[in-house]
Amino acid sequence: MASEPTIEPPSEQGTSHEKSPEQQSIDFAKYPSLQKNMDVESHDGREDKLLRYIYGHPKLDSELRGSPTAILAVMDEFAAQEDFLINIGSNKATILTNFIHEHKPRVFLELGTYVGYSTILFANAMREANHGGEKIHLYSLELDPLIASIAMNLVNLAGLSDIVEIIVGSSAHTLRRLHDQGILEQGSVDMIFLDHAEELYKPDLELCEKLGFVDKKGCHIIADNVVRPGAPEYREYVRGNPRIGKSWGVPALIMPGEFEDEIEISRVA
Ligand SMILES: C[S@@+](CC[C@H](N)C(=O)[O-])C[C@H]1O[C@@H](n2cnc3c(N)ncnc32)[C@H](O)[C@@H]1O
């Protein structure tokens, strides 16, 4: 994966690009999966097909087992060639890998696992960034038990089961349970990734605040798809939140298809 410059906030809090994603055209030769009907984008059997695609891969034993990066590359290949996948994709993956390498989170909370693409990416980056150091842990929350099972399978194939815990249930329910059972302690979370449902970003961040999960100074909260499909209410909330020192948009592409979007990164003061 190519290296990227440091993702630092701009001097003024705010958005760093203006171009509408609708202005772009799709390269169907590069991304034949996008020629299919896109009325339904997930949870329609394509996730099972992905699992079979990976286990039927000619390089399963020689290259994929135990290799997070090789598994992610096959997921990217499937999304481009077979069926679009609603994961962060390769462009955002590069940006967020560099961000994790830079900030070295040890406790990571992800809302929205899907088939485990971002989970595998983050856990691998955390392991690379914290080599030989303290214990690292990634909690990833997923509503759909069957989708979560696919993610668990792929996390295991990638050799990351010791770091990753995928928890099935609605985000709000699981967050409360992690708090009430003392599994996640107040002020212990270094990084949160919101990628489950845009309309839940604000209420779930408010819940995280109430439960003490964003108490640590320097904790980063990252939200995907704040431009496409968009999370204006969330953006307004984090940018006006006294707990947050800085909040800024990072231009990034939704892959495959290369649609323009932004990731919102917020840093607890
Ligand atoms: C965009 S996908 C996540 C993609 C993943 N982060 C990646 O990049 O590989 C959103 C996922 O969030 C799940 N989801 C939706 N609402 C949820 C909720 N309230 N709690 C937990 N998961 C939820 C969906 O089932 C779906 O699998």
Ligand as a Chemical Component Dictionary entry (heavy atoms), coordinates in Angstrom:
data_LIG
# 
_chem_comp.id                   LIG 
_chem_comp.type                 NON-POLYMER 
_chem_comp.pdbx_formal_charge   0 
_chem_comp.three_letter_code    LIG 
# 
loop_
_chem_comp_atom.comp_id 
_chem_comp_atom.atom_id 
_chem_comp_atom.alt_atom_id 
_chem_comp_atom.type_symbol 
_chem_comp_atom.charge 
_chem_comp_atom.model_Cartn_x 
_chem_comp_atom.model_Cartn_y 
_chem_comp_atom.model_Cartn_z 
_chem_comp_atom.pdbx_ordinal 
LIG C1  C1  C 0  -20.860 0.374  5.750  1  
LIG S1  S1  S 1  -20.956 -1.145 6.564  2  
LIG C2  C2  C 0  -19.451 -1.193 7.476  3  
LIG C3  C3  C 0  -18.242 -1.365 6.618  4  
LIG C4  C4  C 0  -16.981 -1.685 7.373  5  
LIG N1  N1  N 0  -16.698 -0.689 8.396  6  
LIG C5  C5  C 0  -15.817 -1.743 6.412  7  
LIG O1  O1  O 0  -15.378 -0.675 5.967  8  
LIG O2  O2  O -1 -15.348 -2.845 6.093  9  
LIG C6  C6  C 0  -22.164 -0.882 7.816  10 
LIG C7  C7  C 0  -22.438 -2.083 8.690  11 
LIG O3  O3  O 0  -23.056 -1.601 9.882  12 
LIG C8  C8  C 0  -24.044 -2.508 10.281 13 
LIG N2  N2  N 0  -24.991 -1.783 11.128 14 
LIG C9  C9  C 0  -26.025 -0.998 10.745 15 
LIG N3  N3  N 0  -26.664 -0.490 11.815 16 
LIG C10 C10 C 0  -26.002 -0.961 12.899 17 
LIG C11 C11 C 0  -26.176 -0.805 14.303 18 
LIG N4  N4  N 0  -27.159 -0.057 14.799 19 
LIG N5  N5  N 0  -25.320 -1.438 15.119 20 
LIG C12 C12 C 0  -24.316 -2.181 14.633 21 
LIG N6  N6  N 0  -24.108 -2.377 13.317 22 
LIG C13 C13 C 0  -24.928 -1.771 12.471 23 
LIG C14 C14 C 0  -24.624 -3.038 8.987  24 
LIG O4  O4  O 0  -25.243 -4.303 9.185  25 
LIG C15 C15 C 0  -23.389 -3.104 8.084  26 
LIG O5  O5  O 0  -22.820 -4.382 8.098  27 
# 
loop_
_chem_comp_bond.comp_id 
_chem_comp_bond.atom_id_1 
_chem_comp_bond.atom_id_2 
_chem_comp_bond.value_order 
_chem_comp_bond.pdbx_ordinal 
LIG C1  S1  SING 1  
LIG S1  C2  SING 2  
LIG S1  C6  SING 3  
LIG C2  C3  SING 4  
LIG C3  C4  SING 5  
LIG C4  N1  SING 6  
LIG C4  C5  SING 7  
LIG C5  O1  DOUB 8  
LIG C5  O2  SING 9  
LIG C6  C7  SING 10 
LIG C7  O3  SING 11 
LIG C7  C15 SING 12 
LIG O3  C8  SING 13 
LIG C8  N2  SING 14 
LIG C8  C14 SING 15 
LIG N2  C9  SING 16 
LIG N2  C13 SING 17 
LIG C9  N3  DOUB 18 
LIG N3  C10 SING 19 
LIG C10 C11 SING 20 
LIG C10 C13 DOUB 21 
LIG C11 N4  SING 22 
LIG C11 N5  DOUB 23 
LIG N5  C12 SING 24 
LIG C12 N6  DOUB 25 
LIG N6  C13 SING 26 
LIG C14 O4  SING 27 
LIG C14 C15 SING 28 
LIG C15 O5  SING 29 
# 
